[in-house]
Amino acid sequence: MSQAVKSLLNESTTVVLSPGYEGANIGTIIGFKHVNYLVEKAVIAHFRRSGLPVGRLYEEHGLGFDIVDIDSRLQTALVVDDEASVEVTPVTKDDATELSFKVAITVERDGAPKKAVASKVKAVLRRDENDVRMLRRLPVPEGLERFVTARIGGAEPGAAVPAVTEKLISGACAETDAVLERLLAGQNAYGWKFRIPYPFVHFFERLQMSGYLRLMEEAKHRFVDARGISIRALLEEKNWIPAVTHSRVTLLDEALLEEDLYVVYTVDNVFKNLLYTSRLDTYVVRDGHLVQTSTGTITHAYGVVENGKEGRLVTFDERVLNAFAFGDGRNQS
């Protein structure tokens, strides 16, 4: 095993990062998507500091770095001015075929460090077999072989579905479709069909983790808007800010550039009228069958900010509970 791989698998690294300004959508608080972007960036920095930059792994070895699972718990809100200390600790087991890391984000509050985020990340190295793109291919660095895969996931085909109608143009969406209607039937859910555009992919072809995080964020927005409690409405009427305490996305198969992706967001449970959990599932149609490409969960709340930065959670009112279809007490804890 090379020294670089030993460092990757055994040594912790810490990097100081600031969140992207784009993530400050409401005031100065950073949304969960950009929090997860920091986690991803820290893992990439860990590869670089170990002597295995992810760009070089692709350019010289034909290995694309892909996060296939990211599970983050948000304990303290990040704000746009934070200079966060992000520690990456390798936790890959000896027989594992995925690289595993724990990531901890710490920020300064009132002159003292405070843990803001705890994440678990899994990654693989996806081999690019395209001989035209890969003009030079060096051997896989010694010790990384078990983390190399020819394909991410490999979900089995699911139910047969009606023939797919004419494809959308890249980036466009549709909310009526026979396949979508089947996916949503009897579910407390919202969904749409989305043609994957190139800003959502990497390595020429496949939807990357950040793309799924963008869809998860959009799905919540679409769901509450469709139920009459849009983000804008609750901000204007009550100053209620959407908050996320936990998110997870797992890749099950590859979704490709310009494929039509079915996105389904389902509200599952409400807890003590303070939190609600939702699922995000995505599908493509291949050879007349549904193939699930990802699954995820997210826990939401609403909060208010007082004195500029002090936040607290608020209890859902009847209007919000009815919008979640739990006004009659079903599926509450």
HUHU-V658791 format. One record per residue. N is the residue number from 0. RES is the residue in one small letter. D_CENTER is the distance of its C-alpha to the mean C-alpha in Angstrom with 1 decimal. Layout:
# HUHU-V658791
n/res/d_center
N/RES/D_CENTER
N/RES/D_CENTER
This chain:
# HUHU-V658791
n/res/d_center
0/m/31.8
1/s/31.5
2/q/31.4
3/a/28.1
4/v/26.4
5/k/28.2
6/s/26.7
7/l/23.2
8/l/23.6
9/n/25.7
10/e/25.6
11/s/23.4
12/t/22.7
13/t/22.1
14/v/21.3
15/v/21.6
16/l/19.0
17/s/18.9
18/p/16.0
19/g/16.0
20/y/18.4
21/e/16.4
22/g/14.2
23/a/17.4
24/n/17.4
25/i/19.7
26/g/22.3
27/t/21.3
28/i/18.4
29/i/15.0
30/g/12.0
31/f/9.0
32/k/6.9
33/h/9.8
34/v/10.1
35/n/7.1
36/y/8.8
37/l/11.9
38/v/10.8
39/e/10.1
40/k/13.4
41/a/15.2
42/v/14.7
43/i/15.9
44/a/18.8
45/h/19.6
46/f/20.1
47/r/22.3
48/r/24.3
49/s/24.9
50/g/26.5
51/l/23.9
52/p/22.2
53/v/19.5
54/g/21.3
55/r/24.5
56/l/23.1
57/y/22.4
58/e/25.6
59/e/27.9
60/h/26.6
61/g/24.5
62/l/21.4
63/g/18.0
64/f/15.5
65/d/12.2
66/i/9.5
67/v/9.4
68/d/8.1
69/i/6.5
70/d/8.3
71/s/9.3
72/r/12.4
73/l/13.6
74/q/17.4
75/t/18.7
76/a/17.6
77/l/17.3
78/v/19.5
79/v/20.1
80/d/23.1
81/d/21.6
82/e/22.2
83/a/19.9
84/s/21.0
85/v/18.2
86/e/19.5
87/v/18.1
88/t/20.0
89/p/20.2
90/v/20.4
91/t/20.7
92/k/23.4
93/d/26.4
94/d/25.9
95/a/22.2
96/t/20.9
97/e/17.5
98/l/17.3
99/s/16.1
100/f/15.8
101/k/15.9
102/v/15.0
103/a/16.9
104/i/16.9
105/t/20.3
106/v/21.8
107/e/25.4
108/r/26.7
109/d/30.4
110/g/31.3
111/a/29.6
112/p/26.3
113/k/23.8
114/k/20.7
115/a/17.8
116/v/14.6
117/a/14.6
118/s/11.8
119/k/12.1
120/v/10.8
121/k/12.2
122/a/13.1
123/v/15.7
124/l/18.1
125/r/18.4
126/r/22.0
127/d/23.0
128/e/26.3
129/n/27.2
130/d/30.6
131/v/30.9
132/r/27.9
133/m/28.6
134/l/32.2
135/r/32.2
136/r/30.6
137/l/31.4
138/p/31.2
139/v/28.0
140/p/28.5
141/e/30.3
142/g/28.1
143/l/24.9
144/e/26.1
145/r/24.5
146/f/21.0
147/v/21.7
148/t/20.9
149/a/22.2
150/r/19.2
151/i/15.7
152/g/16.0
153/g/19.0
154/a/18.6
155/e/22.0
156/p/23.0
157/g/23.1
158/a/25.5
159/a/27.6
160/v/27.0
161/p/29.1
162/a/29.4
163/v/26.7
164/t/28.3
165/e/28.5
166/k/25.3
167/l/23.9
168/i/24.1
169/s/21.1
170/g/18.6
171/a/20.6
172/c/19.8
173/a/22.0
174/e/22.3
175/t/25.2
176/d/25.3
177/a/26.9
178/v/23.9
179/l/21.8
180/e/24.7
181/r/24.8
182/l/21.2
183/l/21.7
184/a/25.2
185/g/25.9
186/q/22.4
187/n/21.4
188/a/18.8
189/y/18.1
190/g/17.1
191/w/17.8
192/k/18.3
193/f/16.7
194/r/18.1
195/i/15.6
196/p/17.0
197/y/17.3
198/p/15.3
199/f/12.1
200/v/13.4
201/h/14.8
202/f/17.9
203/f/19.6
204/e/18.1
205/r/14.6
206/l/11.3
207/q/9.1
208/m/5.5
209/s/5.9
210/g/7.3
211/y/5.0
212/l/3.3
213/r/7.1
214/l/8.1
215/m/6.8
216/e/8.7
217/e/11.5
218/a/11.9
219/k/12.9
220/h/15.2
221/r/16.7
222/f/17.4
223/v/19.2
224/d/21.0
225/a/22.3
226/r/23.5
227/g/25.5
228/i/23.6
229/s/21.8
230/i/20.1
231/r/23.1
232/a/25.6
233/l/24.7
234/l/24.6
235/e/28.0
236/e/29.6
237/k/28.4
238/n/26.4
239/w/23.6
240/i/20.3
241/p/17.0
242/a/15.5
243/v/12.5
244/t/13.6
245/h/10.9
246/s/7.3
247/r/6.3
248/v/4.8
249/t/7.8
250/l/9.4
251/l/12.9
252/d/14.5
253/e/14.5
254/a/14.3
255/l/16.7
256/l/17.7
257/e/19.7
258/e/19.0
259/d/18.8
260/l/15.5
261/y/16.0
262/v/13.3
263/v/14.4
264/y/13.4
265/t/15.8
266/v/17.1
267/d/18.4
268/n/20.1
269/v/21.5
270/f/22.6
271/k/25.8
272/n/25.1
273/l/22.8
274/l/19.3
275/y/17.7
276/t/15.1
277/s/13.3
278/r/11.8
279/l/9.8
280/d/11.5
281/t/12.1
282/y/15.4
283/v/17.8
284/v/21.6
285/r/23.4
286/d/27.2
287/g/27.3
288/h/24.8
289/l/21.3
290/v/18.8
291/q/15.5
292/t/12.8
293/s/9.8
294/t/9.6
295/g/7.7
296/t/9.3
297/i/9.5
298/t/12.8
299/h/14.5
300/a/17.9
301/y/20.2
302/g/22.0
303/v/24.8
304/v/25.6
305/e/29.2
306/n/31.2
307/g/28.7
308/k/26.1
309/e/26.9
310/g/24.5
311/r/25.0
312/l/23.4
313/v/25.4
314/t/26.5
315/f/25.6
316/d/28.7
317/e/30.1
318/r/28.8
319/v/25.1
320/l/25.8
321/n/27.5
322/a/24.7
323/f/22.4
324/a/25.3
325/f/26.0
326/g/29.1
327/d/31.4
328/g/29.9
329/r/28.1
330/n/25.2
331/q/25.5
332/s/25.8
